[in-house]
Every structure is written in structure tokens, then in C-alpha cells.
Amino acid sequence: MFNAARRNLIAKAAPLARAGLVRPATAQRAFSVAAVCRSSDHHDAPILQGPGATPGRTPTNFEQSTGYEREEHLAAMEGKEFFDMGPLQLTKKGTKAEPTIVPSGAESRIVGCCGAPGEDHELIWIVVDRKHEFDRCRECGNVYKLSEHGFDPANLPEAKHEHHH
């Protein structure tokens, strides 16, 4: 029964293949992508990592954390927040000429808008993208733009902490 169903499927697909609408699986090309890593004199960023676990133990999250996660742990130990999680304080409605600046080192950031000053509405999530001239809330019209300066490693608090290599 399996062979009969297979022959039936091939018989139906053959005219479509001749018309160029369907390609047989053997005619498909393989596709692969490889990244090239080149050494450069411009990558002298310190590696921030924990001491790891003592032999024979499972490491804690703090012991095995690296990068920003470790920065977040270290800041929490000092009673501080590494990431600014507070809301943007809007004192005026952003316009194309004077947009509401959203601090970010990333290429985009998600912002929740619940109204420009004097206008309240339901929370609307907006993706503010560095590639866009500006981004606008569809409800209140407030204009958002990411900060002019992108990510600056010199502003990170990691210089204050001891590094374990």
C-alpha cells in the first residue's frame, strides 16, 4: 500500500515539476553560513568572569556568572541597580524637533507609552529603533528617539570591581 501511495504522489507531482512549480528534493542546494573571526587590536575589553566553583562542587549563579550578568550581581551586592529600570520621566510631549530621548546602547529598545504629560491612555508598547528617524506613539503622538550616543563601555561601572581572570 505504501508503494502505491508513493507512485500516486509521484504521478501527481511530475507534471508540476515539468512546469517548474515543484523541484525534486535532489535538485535542492545545500545552504550554509560561516562567520569569519579576525583578530584586531581594537578588542582589548576585559573579560569579566567569576572564580568558578571549587573542584567537586556545583557553582552558584554568582560564581559562574559573566559579563553583564556578573555586573548585575556585583551591583546588587553593593545595594545598587546595574540596569536603569525606572520609568522615563516625561515633562513635555516629544515632537519631531524635540523628541523624548530614550537612553540605550542597543540598536533598539522597547518602550511602554501610557501617554504624554496631560494625556493618559492604555499602555502601548513601541519599538524605538536607532535606524528610524523617530518612532511615534499611535495613541498620543509622543515622539521617541534613541540617545545619539550608542553603547559606551567607558560608562560601565565594571572598572570599580575586581576582575578575576
SVG drawing of the C-alpha trace seen along z (x, -y; Angstrom):
<svg xmlns="http://www.w3.org/2000/svg" viewBox="-7 -71 53 73">
<polyline fill="none" stroke="black" stroke-width="0.4" points="0.0,0.0 2.9,-2.4 4.4,-1.9 1.1,-2.5 0.6,-5.8 4.1,-6.8 3.6,-6.1 0.4,-8.1 2.2,-11.1 5.0,-11.0 2.5,-10.8 0.7,-13.9 4.0,-15.8 5.6,-15.0 3.6,-17.5 4.1,-20.2 7.9,-19.5 8.0,-19.7 6.2,-23.1 8.8,-24.3 6.4,-24.7 7.9,-22.0 11.6,-21.0 12.5,-17.5 14.4,-17.2 17.6,-16.1 17.7,-19.3 17.9,-21.5 21.2,-23.0 22.6,-23.0 23.0,-26.3 25.4,-27.1 26.8,-30.2 30.1,-30.6 31.4,-33.5 34.9,-34.8 36.7,-35.9 39.6,-38.2 42.0,-39.4 42.1,-43.1 44.0,-45.5 40.7,-47.2 39.3,-44.4 41.0,-45.0 37.8,-44.7 38.4,-43.0 36.8,-39.6 34.6,-39.8 34.0,-36.4 33.7,-34.8 36.2,-32.5 34.1,-29.4 33.3,-26.5 35.7,-24.8 36.6,-21.3 33.9,-18.8 31.1,-21.4 28.4,-22.8 29.0,-26.5 26.4,-29.1 24.9,-31.6 27.3,-34.2 30.4,-32.0 29.7,-31.2 28.2,-34.5 30.0,-36.5 29.6,-39.8 26.6,-41.9 25.0,-39.2 28.1,-39.4 27.9,-43.2 24.3,-43.0 25.2,-40.6 28.1,-42.8 25.9,-46.0 23.2,-44.1 25.8,-43.2 26.5,-47.0 22.8,-47.7 22.6,-49.3 20.9,-48.5 23.2,-47.9 20.4,-48.4 18.2,-51.5 14.8,-50.0 13.0,-53.2 10.4,-54.9 11.2,-57.8 10.0,-61.0 8.0,-62.9 7.8,-66.6 6.6,-67.5 5.3,-65.8 8.1,-64.8 7.9,-66.3 9.9,-65.6 12.0,-68.7 12.5,-67.8 11.8,-64.0 11.7,-62.2 15.2,-60.7 15.4,-57.1 18.8,-56.1 20.1,-52.9 23.3,-51.3 21.4,-48.8 20.1,-49.2 16.5,-49.2 14.6,-49.3 11.0,-48.5 9.3,-51.4 5.9,-51.4 3.9,-54.6 0.9,-55.4 0.5,-59.0 2.5,-62.2 2.0,-64.6 -1.6,-65.6 -2.8,-62.7 -3.3,-59.3 -4.1,-56.1 -3.8,-52.4 -0.2,-51.1 1.2,-50.8 4.5,-49.1 6.7,-50.8 9.9,-49.5 12.2,-52.5 14.8,-51.7 18.1,-53.5 17.7,-53.1 14.4,-55.1 14.4,-58.9 12.0,-58.7 9.2,-56.5 5.8,-57.8 3.0,-56.5 -0.1,-55.8 -2.3,-56.9 -0.9,-60.2 1.6,-61.1 4.6,-61.4 7.8,-61.1 10.6,-58.9 14.2,-58.6 17.2,-56.6 20.1,-58.6 22.6,-59.9 25.5,-58.1 25.3,-54.3 26.9,-51.9 30.0,-53.4 31.9,-50.8 33.7,-53.7 30.4,-54.4 30.1,-50.9 30.8,-50.5 33.0,-47.4 36.1,-49.5 35.1,-49.7 35.0,-46.0 37.8,-43.5 38.3,-41.2 39.0,-37.5 40.8,-36.0"/>
</svg>
